[in-house]
Amino acid sequence: MESFSVDCATNTQNTGQPRCGDNMGYDEFVMAVPNGTEFATEAAAKVLDNWTTIINAAPSDRGYPLPKFFKSEPAKNEDIFEEGIGGQSAFVAKKAGKGAYETLWISKCFAKKLQSFNDKAWSVFFFTNTGKIKAVTDSATKLKVQAQKALIRVGSDIMPTDTTAGKVPITIQLLNPTLWDTNGIVIDPSATFDPATDLLGIQDVYLTGATPTATGWVITIKTTCDNATVSGLVTADFVMLAGTTPVTIATVTETSDGVYTFVFPTQSGTVSMGLLNQPAMTTKGYEDNGTAITGTIA
């Protein structure tokens, strides 16, 4: 295992047993990303904006931070030995293993979303409870920070009538589990960001509201999954149309949690209000899946 950030000495002359080590911690969560996702250098992998760019990308290029693990059983590579003369044994291969993880969930819709990841081609970055990033590097330059290819399976069928929380086992099968042994790297981004608190996924939202007037509209925004109000959005996050013509919004004021009052130039007929696509939004972490609210001005 090679580490980019953890270095016991400033020179390489001492080949004895190292007297220092790093507290890697245990695997706390993973981020599922499209195959081929990588950072050119260790420095790039320590920049929070580079991670949020992946999270906020269009769905086909997006990264998904999965929930924190309740129970972690990382992949174990079983060594295979052959016995020789005199009872001696020699290592000949490693048997591929798979990691099993369990996560506590609250919202049924979120668990169902996780199940949509099943049996699709993903790559994963691992994050530990000490804030480290576990990844692999390329064999050629040994500079890149890459995710490991994996298959994800979320167990426990969720029934429409389920009303209580429980445990959802997530199995992560690395397609090349021995790659970590030769190309594994550990990144410590603690000087710039904390993965557990800063790498947050995107929530779907929906808009509701009364009939708009010629110059204003009061709209409530909540998360689709658990109907929690969404605060903190700003004017630059919204797109308003009169028919198909864009309307310049004058002001947006959040009068109470998740309730927004819009003021705009005098309009008539049918108008609509929605969120910009996630990469273009100022406030990250929300999207309306292209479903705007519409209304007709009397």
N, C-alpha and C positions, 0 to 999 in steps of 0.2 A: 504494500500500500504506500503510495506516494502522497505527500501532502504539500500543497502549494504554500500554505500559510504557516504551518506549524514547523518550526525549525529549531532543533535542540542546540545547534552550535552555528557559529558564523564561518566555520571552516569544515573541511571534509577530511582532515588528517586523522582524526581519532576513529578507528574502526572497532573499538571495543563496545561493550554493551552500553547503550545510551542511559544516562541518568536522569533523563527528563521525559515527560510524556504530556499529552494533551488530553483534557477531559472532553471526549467527543460527545458524551451523553448518549441517550437512547433516541431512536427514530421517533419523531413527534408527529410529523405529517409529511405528505408528499405533494408535489405539484405535477399534475399530468399535463404534458405539452405535446404538440404535434411532433412526429418523427422528424429529425433533422434540426431541432431547436438546439442552438449552441451559442456560446459567447466566445469571441475571438481570443480573449485573454482573461487572466485572473482578475485584473483591474476592472474589466468590463462587468464581470460577474459580481463585483462588490458595489455596483451603482444601482440604487433602488429604482430609478427611472427606467433602466433597461428591463427590469422585471415587470414593472407595471405596464410597460409598453406591450409586453406579451399578454398580460392579463386583459388589457383593454383593446386588444386587436379584434379584427373581424372574427366571427365564430370559427371559420375554417383555419385560422392561424392562432387561435386563442389558447392561453394556458389556464388551467383550472386548479387552484389550491384546494385540496380536499380537506375535510375536517380533521381535527386532531385525534390521534389514536387514544382509545381507552385501554387497549391491550396490544402489545407489540411482540410478535414472534418473527424476527427477521429471517431471511433466507439462510439456510445452513447448507454449505457445500460439504458433502460427505466425502472424505478422503478414501480412495480405494487403493489397497496395497496388495502386492503379491509376495508370498513367502518363498524364500530361497533356502539354500543349503544351510544347515545349522540353525534353522528357525529364524534367520534374519528376514526382514521384510523391506520391500522397496516401494515407494510411492509410484503409482502408475497413472492415476487419473483422479479427477474430481467428479462426483455425481451432482448433477444439477439439483438445486433446491428451489423452494418457493416460499415467500414470506406471507404470513397470515396476520392480519391486523383487524382489530375491532374498534369501532367508533361509536360513541353515543350520539343519537340523533334526537331531535325534538319534532321537527316538522315532517309529516309524511311525504309531502310533495318534494322535499329535499332528498329524502331517501330514494324516491322514485327517479329523481334526476340522476342520482348516482348510478342507479341500475341501468340507465341508458348508456353508460360507459362500457357495459359488459362486452367482452370478446372483440373489442375494437383495438386497432394498433395504436399504441401510445408510447411515449417515452416519459420517464419520471426523474425528477430531482428529489432527493431525500433531504429533509431538514431535521436537525436534532433539537432536543430541548435546551441545549446550550447555545443555540443560534448558529450552529455550523451548517454548511451546505455540503452534502456528499454527492459527488458526481464522478465522471470519468474524463480522461483526456485522450486526445488522438495519439496514435502511435508514431505519426510522422514528425510533427513539430513539438509535441508535448507542451503546447501552450493553450490549446482550446479547452473550454469547459463545456462538456456535453452531458446530455441526459442519457439514461440507460433505457434501451428498448424493453417494453414490457407489455403483458396482457393484464387487464384489470377485470376482476369479477366481483360483483357485489351480491352477496347471498341474502337469505331471508326474504321471501316473498312478502310484500306489503299489501294487505287486503284493504279494500275501500272502507271497510267498517272499523279498521284499527283506530284506536283513540289513545293508546298509551305509548310512552316511549320505551325503547329497548336498545339492544345492541345489534349493530349491523356488521357482520364480518366482511372484510375486504381482502381478497386474495390478490397479491401482486406477483405475477410470474415473470421474472426477468428472462428475456430470451437468450441472453448470454451471461449467466450468473457468475462465471469465472472471470469476466472482464474486470471486475472490481479488484481481483487479486493482482492483476498486472498493470491496470491503467487507473486504478482508483485514486481520487484526489479529495482533499478536504479544504474548503474555503471558509475563512472566518471574516464575515462582513460586519462584525460588531461595531467597528469604528464608524460605519456609515448608516446601517439600518439593522432592525431586528426582524427576521423573517416571520416569526410567530405573530407579531402585531401589525406588520406593514404589508404583508402579502395577503390581501383580502380579495375574495372573488367578487363576481358581479351578480347583483340581484335583479330579477325581473320585477317591474312595477306596472301599475295600471292607474289611469287617471279617471276621476269622476267629478261631476260638477253640475251646477244649476244651469239654466238657459243663459247664454251670454247676452250682454247688452251691446249697443253699438260701439262702446268704447272700453268695455271691461268684462272680465270673466273671473269668477272665483272657482278654483279647481283644487281638489284634494288628491294627493298622490300617496299610494300605499304599495307595499311589496305584495307581489302576487302570491307568494308562498304562505306567508303568515299574517298578512293584513297589517303589518306594522307601518306607521306613518314614516314618510321619508322627508327629512329636513336637510337644509343646507344647499339646495339647488339655487342656481343663479340665472339671470336673464340669458346668458350665453349658452345655457344648457337646453333651451327650448327652441322649437321651430313652429311658427304659426302660419297657416295658409288661409286665404280667402278664396275658396274654390281651389285653384291650382297656383294662385299667385302668392308669393311670400309676403308676409306682413312684418314690418319692423316693430317689435315690441318696445314700448317706451320704458316701462318699469315693471318689475316683479317684486312683490313684497310678501314675505312669509308672515302672515298675520297670526298664525298659531302653528303648532307642530304639524307639518305636512299639508297645511292649507295655504295656498298661494293666490294672491290677488294680482291679476294682470291688467295693465292699462295700455291701450294701443290707439292709433288713429281711428277715426270713425269708419265703421264697416257696415255691410249689409249682407243679407243672404246667409249662405252656409259657410261657417269657419271651422277650423280644426286646430288642435293644439297637441303637440307631442314632443318627445325628446329627440335631440340629434343622435346620430349613430355614435356608439360609445367612443371610438377613437377621436371624435370631434368635440366631445363634451368637456367642459371645464371641470365638473365634479365627477370623479371616477367612481365606478362601482354600481351603476344603475343603468338599465335600459328598458324600453317599453316594447321591445320586439316588433317595432314598426306599427303598433296599434295605437293610433291617436284618438283623442276624444273629439267628437264633432258636435256642433250645435247650430241652430238657425236663429238668426237675429230677427226679432219681430219687426 
